[in-house]
Amino acid sequence: MRITGILFFCLLPFFIRAQQLEISGKIKFRETAAEGATITLTTVNQRRISDANGGFSFKGLPSGKYHVRVSFTGARRFDQTVEIKDKSIDIVVTLEEAQAVQLDEVDVTRVNDRVADKLMQVEGTAIYAGKKTEVINLKNINANLATNNARQVYARIAGLNIWEYDGAGLQLGIGGRGLNPSRVSNFNMRQNGYDISADALGYPESYYTPPTETLDRIEIVRGAASLQYGTQFGGMINFKMKKGPTDKQLEFTSRQTLGSFGFFNSFNSVGGQVKKLNYYAFYQYKKGDSWRPNGHFDQNTAYAHLDYAFTNKLKLTAEYTHMDYLAQQPGGLTDEQFEADPSVSVRARNWFKVKWNLFNLSLDYQLGEHTKLNWINYHLAAGREALGVLSYINRPDPGEGTPRDLMADKYDNYGSELRVLHQYSLFNNQTSSLLIGARAYKGLTFKKQGDADTGLGPDFNFLNSQPNKSDFRFPGTNLALFAENIFQITSKLSITPGARFEYIYTGAKGNYTQFQFGVPDLTRTDNKSNPRSFVLFGIGTSYKPHPTIELYANISQNYRSINFTDLRVQNQNARVDSLLKDERGYTADGGVRGNLKDWLYYDLSVFYLKYNDRIGSVFTTDANNMIYRLRTNVADSRNIGFESLIEADLLKAFTQGASKYKLMAYTNFSLINARYIHTDNTAIKDKEVEFVPPLLFRTGLSFGNKTFNTSLQYAYVAQHFSDATNAESTPTAVDGIVPAYQIVDFSASYNWKWFTLSGSINNLMNEKYFTRRADGYPGPGILPSDPRTYYMTLQFKL
């Protein structure tokens, strides 16, 4: 009996092998083999690339019906359903030229008309099964792209608090599920998969945001992204840039925009495919004035992308990004000033300068039929300089002849990420996916602060050429290993566990000056190092009772290191606890998403975010009874919320797809309850967490076809607080209530041959509101948002 058992287990792999079936074949186009065609089994979400002979194969398949889809440049998409029972099959697909076929308008619309979407379970060398993922398809959105209007662009992303103090879109400020929106510092920010923030460890703030006009889509993964992308509580945002069209050698696009208050934007791009080389490049120039005095900006952004496919298995990509801008900032206001006239400015000497350079070299290699590799290497050389008067906003600027404060930062970062994705058969020949990866990162930030030029203009030089307040260097090193595996238990059920090992080193070395009653008292040196290592775990699950319905849930640990770069900033309005600790916690999601008869998309979910030793702002006073904001480990917090998005083409539903027009409607609704817990401090116990509107509601309606489109959007954001003590107001306006507000935007576009004319009216009802109280630049104080503004864009595309 024992021998029989041993023989059975020895021969078991051969029996299993004998039961594995295969779909294989060849792809032909214009009577020759089609190398590089994409073949997708949409039923099981598997993809292959045809070889030099046009061949492909899917092995290890159970019996059943499969939908085969073939895509190839210059050819009409091919779709066919095949069935395998007791033996493998071999098919030959002959593709037809796209130009020779009259395409079905309804089919094209079905594929391209939706703005909101989700990521597939496996995309490239990344795993998203069981996670809360969101996608914004920019080609389908009717919004003010020239100004990067976040209120319009991110309207379909649930639970986002958006700071709107920069009408030109120079910086992005969004926070999800109750996290601080400041320069998107609670998201891991990426462009085409690589970091773009100032310092991923010591200063994870993004002064650079890609122009929306050059984006193909925006990908967002919530807290469960911590295992693959790092330890930010908010998750990951990835900006996918456009590439050159693969069906032509040259495409030229020019967009010229004029708007209110002297706004001008010129965006010009070229791209195309020359044999195995794909290229794309753009240059953008933007300038304008604020609707308040003392506000002007000039910005330049340029980008170049080259990718070369040496073979159908090996591709090398190189990218370079440059951005610089100089902006005069009108500063903040007190509550009284805002109520009397929000258009005034009481700061005439505040300036901000940014320079960003990003380099990236990546390699994609198909190691085998079921294994692919991606290796990204990137470098950031950047800096920002803030010049002005940071004193309390209720105290006037002494004026020309008195020194201003200058904070000058330089960032020099290097990173490398390697990912390998392997797909294999398991559990009754279901396709499972294993992702393993490694990350090495080294960052160095130079930060100086001191008295500077006494004039009015943008002279970014320290008095006596030396900073007299602080001079620091902040090195950081990060080594990480991560792995996730989709166990496809059945065709409907998958479970995805994962783990990430992190080694983090952050340090601070330099000197700073202590002040007593505003007078320099003592210069001290500081030399700190903080190495630590830990492991994060997470697990997600996905169940599809029907091909158009998915139930998903996940839970993942999170971790966020303190920012050494914040420790020595001299600011009368805000101070930092020198004993700050790292933050830990976890995020849990659960929801249902799917499609209804191809006219409605929905995603309804709940979340729980547990934040231990949360760093927040506490309203307090100093020895002179002056009010300031103390940044410290306030307490533990917990955020509970419900998020929903529904997007539907109503005409498609009413006419069963017969209408040549579309009437798209969407609603985005969020309820969030965020409280401080586990603390004996009565000033904050059970208080609302700052920057968390308890209710967010955005909805919109658009009507049109391929020629014209009109859109109307409404947004409501409930009242919330700017500090942990829930102060209703302060004399300096640094802390207090952010009142509820509601905004209406209107956009329209018309396309004729190579030309597109579009326009928008932002803040149609001319609402008087603000979204942020700043403790430093670009404030301090209340930062009024833009009134009604008008924009007009003319696009030429050839």
N, C-alpha and C positions, 0 to 999 in steps of 0.2 A: 504493500500500500504506500509506503514511504517513497519507494522507487518510482511508482506511478505518479505520485505528487510532484517529485522532482522533475520527471520528464515533462509533466504538464506545464510547469512554470518555465522550463527551458524552452519548450516549443511555443509558449503563449505568444511571444513577439511575432513568430511566423504566422500564427493564425490571425493575429491582429493586422499584420501587414497584408495578408491575403484579402482581408475585408476592406482595405483602403481603396478608394476609387479615385479617379483622376479625370479632370477636364483639361484637355490640351488642344493645341491647334496652331494655325498660322494666320497672320494678318497680311492682306495684300492691298496695295493702293496703286492705281495707275499701272496695273499688271506687273508690279514688282513687289518684293518683300518690304513691308512697312516696319522699319526699325525705329524703336522708341515710342510705339503706340502704347497707350495706357489701357489695360484691360482690368475691369473691376467686376468682382462678384458682389453685387450690392447686397445680396441676401445675407452674406456672412462678413461683409466689410473687409474683403481681401483685394489687394491690387498687385498687378504684375506689369512689367515693362517688356515689350517684345524685343527679342534679340536681333542680331544682324540678318537672320533668315526669316524674321517675322514671327518666330516661334514663341510660345508661352505654355505654361502648364500650372495647374492648381492640383496639388497632391494631397492625399490624406483626407478625402471628403467622404462623408456618409451619403447614403442614397437619399435622393430627394430632388426637388426642383430648384434651379438656380437661375437668377437673372444675370445675364452677361451684358456688360456695357463696354464699348470700345470707343476711345477718343483719340484723334490723331489730327495734327495740324493740317489744315486745308481740306479735311474730309468731313462729311456729315457723320454725326454721332450714330453709332450702331447699337441697337438694343435687341436682345433675343432671350427668351426663356428656354432653357434646356433641362432635361430630366435624366438622371442616372439612376439605374436600378441595381442590376447585378454585375455590371461591367463598366469600365471606363469608356469615355467617348472622346473623339477627336473631331474638331470642327475647322472649317476654313471660312474666314470672313473676308469678303471683298468689299472694301469701302468705296463709297461714291464721293465724287467731288462736291464740296459744299456749294460752289458757285452754280452747279448744274441742277440743283434741287430746290424746289420751292418749299421753304420751311413753313411749318405750321405755326402761325403766330401764337396760338394758345399755348403750345408746348414751350415756346421760347419765354413767354411771359411767366409761365409756371416756374421756370427755373430761376429767373432773375429778378422778380418783382419785390421780394421781401427784403426789408432792412435788417430785421432781427433774425438770428439763427443761433445754432449751437455748434460746438466742435464735435467731430466724429470721435469714436472711441479711441482710434489710433490715427494720428496725423503725423506724417514724416517719421521722426524718431521721438515722438512724445505720446504719452498715454493720458487720456482724459475720461476713461470709463468711470461712471459713478460719481463724477464731479459736477459741481454747478459751473457750467461754462456758458459764455455769452459771446456772440459775434455781431459786430455792426458792419454791414456791407455798404461801404461808402458810395458805390456806384449807383445805389438805389435811393439815396437820401436826397431830399430837396431841402437844403439848409444853407446858411451863410458860411461857406467853406473858407472864404478869404480871411475871415476873422477868427477861424478855429472856434466858432461859437459853441462852447461845451454844453450849454443849455439845450441846444438843438441836436448836436451830434450824439450826445449820450442820453437822449430823451427816452430810449427804450431799455436802458439799463436800470434795473430796480435798486432802490435803497441808496442812491448816491446823493450826498450833499455837495453842491457845486458852488465854489466861491467865484463870484463875478465882479471882480474889481478891475479887470484888465480888458477893456472893450476891444483891443486889437488882437487878443489871443497870443500874447508874447509868452505867457506862462499858463500852465494848466494846474488848477486846484480842485481836485475831487477826492472825496473820502467815502468809503462804502461801509454801511452797517454800523455807523457811529464812530468812525475813525477820523482823525484830524485830516482835513483836506489840504493842508499846507504843502504846496508843490508836489502833490501826490506822494508824500513821503511814507505812507503806509502801504503802498503797492510796490512790488518789484517791477520796475519800469524797463521795458526792453524794446528794441527796434530790430526786427528780423531775427529775434532770438538772442541778442546780446545787450548787456547793460548800457543804459544811457544816463543814469543818475550821477550826481557829483561824486559820491563815494558810497558804494553799496553797504559798507560797514559803519563808517564813522559819520556819514552825512548823506543819507539816502534821499536827497531832494533833487528834483529835476528842474533845472533852469531852461532846458531845451525840450521843446515839443515839436515833433515833425509837422510840417504844414498839412492840414487836412486835405488839401488839393492833390497831394501826392500819395495819399494812402489808398490801398486797395481794400483793406478791412482792418478792424480793431478787434483783437481777441482778448477776452477777459476770463480768468480763472480765479475763483474765490479762494477762501482760506486753505482749502486742500491743496493748493499749488505749492505749499511750503515744502513738500517732499521732493519735488522736481526742481523748483526754481529758487529756493531759499526760504528764509524764515519770516518774511513779512506777514503780519496778521491779515492784511487786506487781500492778499493774493498777488496775482501777476497780471499786468497789462502789456500786451505785445502789439506794437504797431507794424503791420505788414505793408511794406512799401510796394508801389507798383513796379512791374518789370516791363521791359520792352515787349510789344506785341510779337507773337511768334509767327504770324502769317504775313508779315511785311518787313522790308529791310529798313524803312524809315517811317516814323510817325512823328509829326510835330504838333504840339498843343501850345496855345498861347491864351492866357486868361488875364484880362485887364479889369480891375475893379475900382470904382470911385464910390465914396461914401461920405457921410456926415462928418463935420469937424476936420476937414482936410484929409480924410483917409484916402490913401492910394495904395493899391497892391498890384504888382506885376508878377505873374507866374508863367514861366516858359519851360517846356520840357521837350526832349527828343528821346526816341527809343526805337528799337527794332531788333530783328534777328538776321544775322549774316552768317550763313552756314551754321556752325556749331557755337557761335558767339551770340549771346543775348546782351544788349546794353540798354541802359536807361540813365538819364541825367536831367536835372532841373536846376534852375536858378530862380529865386524869389527875392524881390525887393518890396519892402513895405514901409510906409511912413504915415504919420498922422499927428493930430493934436488931440489932447483930451478935451472933453466938454467942459472941463474946469481949467482955470488959468494954471500956468506953470506945468504943463503937461505936453511933451512932444517926444516922439520916438522915431528912430530909423533902424531898420533891421535888414540884414542880408542872410540868406540861407541858400546853400548849394549842396548838391548830392550827386554822386556818381556810382553806378552799379555795373559791374561786368561779371558775367558768368560764362564759363567755357566748358562744354561737355566733351571731354577727351574721348570718351566712349559712352555707350549707353549705361555704363555702370559708374563712371567716375566724372564728377563735376567739381570745378574749382570756382569760388566766388570771391570777388574783392569789392569792397565798398568804402567810400569816404564821405563824411558829412562835415560841413562847416556851417556854423551859425554865429553871428555876432549882432549885438544891438546896443544902442545907447538910448536911455530913456530918462527924461526929466519927470519927477514924481510930485504931484501936487500935495501929497501927504494926507493925513487923516483930519477928522473933525471931532469936536465934542458933540454930545447929544443935543445941546442947545443950538450949536451952529448948524447941525444937520437939519433940525426942525425949522430953523429960520430960513436957511438957503443952502441946500446941499451942493450948489455949484461953486461955492467960494473955495479959495485955497489960502492957507495961512503958512505955507512953506514954499519958498521960492528958490531954495538952494539945495534941494534934494535930487540926487542923480544916481543912476544905476547903470552899470556896464557889464555885459556878459560876452564871453568868447568861448566857443565850444568847437572842439575838433575830435571826431570819432573815426577810428580806423578799424576795419574788420576784414579778416581773411578766413574763409570757411571752406571745408571740404566735405563732399557727400560721396559715399562709396557703397555700392551694393556688393557686400561680401559674398553673398550667395543668394540662392533663390528665395530664402526666407529670412535673410539677415542684412541689415543696412546699418551704416555708420555715419555719424555727423560729428564734425570737429570744428568748433568755432574758436577763433582767436581774435581778441579785440584790445584796443588801447584808447584811452581817453586822455587828452591833453586839453585842459580847460581852465577857466577862471572866472571869477565874478568880483566886482568891486562896488561897494555901496557907500555913497558919500552924502552927508547931510547932517541934519539936526535931529537927534533922537530924544531930546528932552520931552517932558510931558507936553501933550498937545494943548493943554490949557495955559501953557506959558509961551509967550511969543518968541519967535526967533530973534535973537539980539541983532541980527542983521549983518551986513557986510562989514568986515573988519574983525570979526570974531571967528575963531577956529571952528571948523566942522569936524564931525566924526567920520573916519574912514575905516571900513573893514574890507580887507583885500585877501581873497582866497585864490589858491592855485591847486588844481587837482591833477595828479599824475597816476593813472591806474592802468593795470594790465590784468587781463583775464583769459582763461582758456577753459572750455567745456567740451568734454568728449561724451558722446552718447552712442550706445549700440542697442538696436532693437532686433529681437529675434522672435519669429513666430513659429509655433510648433503645434502638433496635434496632441490632444489629451482629452480624457473624458468622452469616450464614444466618438473619437475623431473630431471633436470641436476644436477650432483654432484658438489657441491661447497666445498671449504676447508677453514677452519678458523685456523690460527695459533696465539697463544698468548704465550708470554714468559717473563721471568724476568732474570736479571743478577745482581749479586753482586760481586764486585771485590775490593780487597784491596792490594795495592802494597807499597813496601818500598825499596828505593834504597839508599845505602850508597856509597858516591863518595868522594875519596880522591885524592889529587894531590900534588906532591912535589919532591924535589931533592932526588935521589936514588943512588945506588951503582955506583962506579967509574970505575968498571972493564969492561970486555968484555962479560961475560956470563950472563945467565938468573937468576940474583939475584934480586928478587922482594921484596926488603926491602928498606924502607925510611931511609935516613941518620938520625941518632939520634932517629930512631924508630918513628918519627913523621912527618906528611906531613907539609911542610912549605909554601904551596901555597893556598890550600883550603881543607876544611873538612866539608862535608855537608851530611845531610840526607834529602831525598825527599819523603815524604809520599803522597799517592794518594788513593782516594776512588771513586768508580763509582757504581751508582745504576741506573738501566735502566729497563723500561717496554716497550714491543713492541708488535705490532699486525699487521698481514696482512691477507687479505681474498681474495681468488680466487672466484669471482662471475662468474660461468659458465653460461653465458647468453643463449647460444645455444651450440650445439655440436661443433661449429666452433669458437665461440667468447667467450673470457673471459676477465674480467677486474679485476685488483688486486690492490686495494688501501692499504696503510699501514701508520703507524705512529710509532714513537719511542720517548719516554720521557727519557731524560738523566739528571742525577745529577752528576756533576764532582767536586771533590775537589782535588786540587794539592797544595802542600806547599814546602817550602824550609827553612831549619834551619841549620845555621852553621857559619863558618867564612872563610874569604878569605884575601889574601894579595894583596894590590895594589903595582904596580911596576912603577918606574919612570926611563926611560932610562935603563931598564933592571935590576935596583937595587931595592930591597924591600924598600918600603916607609912607608906603613901604613897597619895595620891589622884591618879589619872591621868585624862586625857581621851582619848577615842577618837573618831575620825572616819574611817570607812571607806566606800568605795563599790566595787562590783564589777559593772560591766556586762559582759555577754557575749552572744554570739549563735551559733547553730549550727543544723544541719539534721539531723533524724532520718529514716531510711529504713526501710521494711519491706515485706514481701511475704507473701501467704498464698495457699493454693490449697485447693480443695475438689473432690473427685471422688465422685460417687454412682453406683456400679456398679448399684445397685438403689434404688428409691425409699425404702426403709427403712434403707439403709446409707450412711454417709458417711465417707470418708477425708479427713482434713484435716491441714494442716501450715502453719506460718508462722514467720517470724523477723523481729524488730523491734529496733531500737536503743533503748536506755534512757539516761536521764540523771537525776541527782538533785542538786539544789543543796544546799550546806551550809546549816545553820540558824544564822543569825547570833544568834538568840535564845538559843542554847545557850552562846555564847562567854563570857559574863560571869556565869554562875551560880556563887555561892560555896557549895561543898558539900565537906565533908571526905571524903565517901565517893567522890566522883566529880569529876574535873576534865577540862577540855576543852583539847585542843591548839589554840593560837591560829593555827596554820598549816594548819588543815584545808583540804582541796581538795574540789571537787565530784567526784561519783562518776559513772562512765560504764560502759557495758556493753551487753549485748544478751540477749534471751530467745528461745529457739526451742522450738516445740511440734510434736508430731506424734501423731496418734492415729486411732482409729476409734470411731464412735458410731452409735447407731441404735436401732431397735425390732424386736422379734421378735413378729409376730402380735398386736400390740397388748397383750400382757401383760407384756413385759419391755423395759426401757430400760437401755442400757449406754453407758459412755464410758470407754475405755481409752486412755491416752496416756503418752508420755514427754516429758521436758523437759530443757533445758540452759540454765542461767542463769549468764552470765559477768559478774562484778562486778569492775571495775577500781578501784583506790584505795578499796576498801571501808572505810567508817567502822565501827569496832568498838571493843570494850572490851578493854583489856589490864590484867591484874592486875599492880600494881607497888607500891612503897613510897616514902615521902617521906623527907626528911632526918631525921625523928624515928622512922624505921622503922615508921611507921603505914601500914597497907595502904589503898590506894584504887584506884579504877577510872579509868584514863585513856582518854578517848574521842579517837581519832585515826584517821588513815588507816592502818589496820593492814597491809593487803597486798591483792593481788588474791585473788579467791576464785572457785570454780566449784561450782555446785550441779547435780547430776545426779539425776534421779528418775523413778520410775514411779508413776502414779496410776490408780486404777480405781474406778468406781462401777457397781454393778449393782443395779437396783430391779425387783422383779417382783411381780405379783399371782398367787400360786401357785394359788388357787382358780379364777381365770379360765383358767389354763392347763389344769388338770385337768378342768374341766367345760365347756370351750369357751364360756365366758361365760354359762353357764346359771345359775350360783349367784347368789343375792341377797346373798351375803356376799362380803367380800374378805379375803384373807390376804396382806398386803403384807410383803415381806422385802427388806432391802437390805444390802449390804456396801460399805464404803468403805475401801480399802486403799492405803497409800502407802509407798514406800521412797525415802529421800532420802540421798544421799551428798554432803556439803558440806565442802570442805577449803579451807584457805588455801594459796595457791601463789605462786610468783614473789617470794620474799622470802629475805633472808639472815638474818633474825631467827630463830635456832634455837628461841626460846621459842614461836613460833607456826607455824613452817614445817610444813606437812602436818597441822596440828592441825585438829580439827573446828570448823566455824563455830558460834558460839554461837546458842542458841535454835532448834536444828534437831534435833528428834527423828528418829533414823534410821528409825524405824518408827512408823506411825500406823494404827490399825485401829479402825473403828467399824462396828457392825452392829446391826440392830434388826428387830423383828417386830411387826406390828400386825394385829388381827383385829376385824372388826365390819361394820356396815352404816350406813345413814343415821341409825339411832336410837342405836346405841352403838358404842364403839370402845375397845379396850385396846391399849397399846403397851409394849414392853419394849426397852430400848436398852442396849448394852454399848459401852464405849470403852476402848481401851488406848493409852497413850502411852509410848514407850520413853525410857530415861534419856538425858539430854543435858546440855550445859554452859551456863553463863551468861556466860562470857568467852572471849576468843580464845586464852588460854594454857591453857585446859582445866584450871584449878585445881580440885582436888577439894573443898577447903574453905578457908575463911579465918576468922580470929577475929571479923571484923565481919559475916560471913554475907552480905556483898554479892556475893561470887563463890563458885562451887562447883557441885557436881553438883545437878541437878534429878532426883531418882530416878524410875524408872518407876512408873506408877500405872495402875489400872484402875477404872472407875466403871460402876455399873449404875443406870439410872433406870426408873421405872415410871409410866405415865400412863393414865388412864381417863376416859371421858366418856359421858354419857347425855343424849339430846335428847327432850323431850316438848313438842309444840306450840311455844309461844313461849319455853320455858325450856330451858337446857342446864346440867347439873351436871357439873363436871369436877374432877379432882384428880390430884395427882402426889406421888410419893415420890422425891426426888432423893438420889443417893448411897445407894441401897437397902442396900448392904452395909456402910455406915458406914466407908468407906475413909479412912485418915489420910494426907493427901498435901498437896503444894503444887505450884504451877506457876510461881512467880516468885520471884526474889530481886531486891529493889528497892534502888537506890542512893540514892533520895530518897523523896519522897512517892509512894505512901502508906506507905512503909516508914520508915527503911531496914531491910534484913534480909529474912528469909524471911516471906512472906505466906501463912499457912495457909489452905487452901480449906475450904469449909463441910462439916460432917459431914452425917449423915442429916437431912433436913428434909422437912416435910409442908406441902402447900398444897391449898386447896379453893376453887373458883370457881363462882359462880352467875351465869349470864348470862340476861338478859331481852331479847328482840328483838321489836319490833313495827313 
